[in-house]
Structures are given as structure tokens and as C-alpha cells.
Amino acid sequence: MTDPAEMIAWLDRRIASAMAWLDDHGKGSKRPRPQHEIETKEYDIARFEEIKAAYVKALAKREQAA
């Protein structure tokens, strides 16, 4: 199994990467991308944050049980 800290760090990097993309290519940028690409990145960020929250919660539960 992947180390929990490594998994959370990976999720943080994916979220940061998608947010950087939005900063560079989102609605308020100088060269915005098509709306469907922006929506896809926003969806990705929301899912990664949801997965991270669930992972952190499960990890806390696991540590509490130990």
C-alpha cells in the first residue's frame, strides 16, 4: 500500500498543478482556453480535494483505532 503521507502529497501536487493551469489558462487569463477545458480542470480540482478529504478522514480513523 502507498504510504499515506506520500498519497496526500501526490494529491496536493495534482491540486496545485490544476490550479496553476487555471491561473495560466482560466477565465481571467490573457489567453483563456475553451470553456469545456476550464470546466474539466475545475471538476478535477473538486474531485482531488474530495478524495484528499476522504483519505485524510480515513487515515485519522485508522490512527485512532491503532
C-alpha positions as CSV (number, residue, x, y, z in Angstrom):
1,M,0.0,0.0,0.0
2,T,1.2,3.5,-0.8
3,D,2.3,5.5,2.3
4,P,-0.5,7.8,3.4
5,A,1.8,10.8,3.5
6,E,3.0,10.1,0.0
7,M,-0.6,9.8,-1.3
8,I,-1.6,13.1,0.4
9,A,1.4,14.8,-1.0
10,W,0.6,13.5,-4.5
11,L,-2.9,14.8,-4.2
12,D,-1.6,18.2,-3.1
13,R,0.7,18.3,-6.1
14,R,-2.2,17.4,-8.5
15,I,-4.4,20.1,-7.0
16,A,-1.6,22.7,-7.2
17,S,-0.9,21.8,-10.8
18,A,-4.5,22.1,-11.8
19,M,-4.8,25.4,-10.0
20,A,-1.7,26.7,-11.7
21,W,-3.2,25.7,-15.1
22,L,-6.3,27.6,-14.3
23,D,-4.3,30.7,-13.3
24,D,-2.5,30.5,-16.7
25,H,-5.4,29.4,-18.9
26,G,-8.6,30.1,-16.9
27,K,-11.3,32.7,-17.5
28,G,-9.4,35.6,-16.1
29,S,-6.1,34.9,-18.0
30,K,-4.7,36.7,-21.0
31,R,-5.2,33.6,-23.2
32,P,-8.1,31.6,-21.8
33,R,-8.8,28.1,-23.1
34,P,-12.2,26.8,-24.3
35,Q,-14.9,26.7,-21.6
36,H,-15.0,22.9,-21.6
37,E,-11.3,22.6,-20.8
38,I,-11.7,25.1,-17.9
39,E,-14.7,23.2,-16.6
40,T,-12.7,19.9,-16.7
41,K,-9.9,21.4,-14.7
42,E,-12.4,22.8,-12.1
43,Y,-14.0,19.3,-11.9
44,D,-10.6,17.7,-11.5
45,I,-9.7,20.0,-8.6
46,A,-13.0,19.4,-6.9
47,R,-12.6,15.6,-7.2
48,F,-9.0,15.6,-6.0
49,E,-10.0,17.7,-3.0
50,E,-12.8,15.3,-2.2
51,I,-10.5,12.3,-2.5
52,K,-7.9,14.0,-0.2
53,A,-10.6,14.9,2.4
54,A,-11.8,11.3,2.4
55,Y,-8.3,9.9,2.6
56,V,-7.3,12.2,5.5
57,K,-10.5,11.2,7.3
58,A,-9.9,7.5,6.8
59,L,-6.3,7.9,7.9
60,A,-7.4,9.7,11.1
61,K,-9.9,6.9,11.8
62,R,-7.2,4.3,11.2
63,E,-4.7,6.1,13.5
64,Q,-7.4,6.4,16.2
65,A,-8.1,2.7,16.1
66,A,-4.5,1.8,16.4
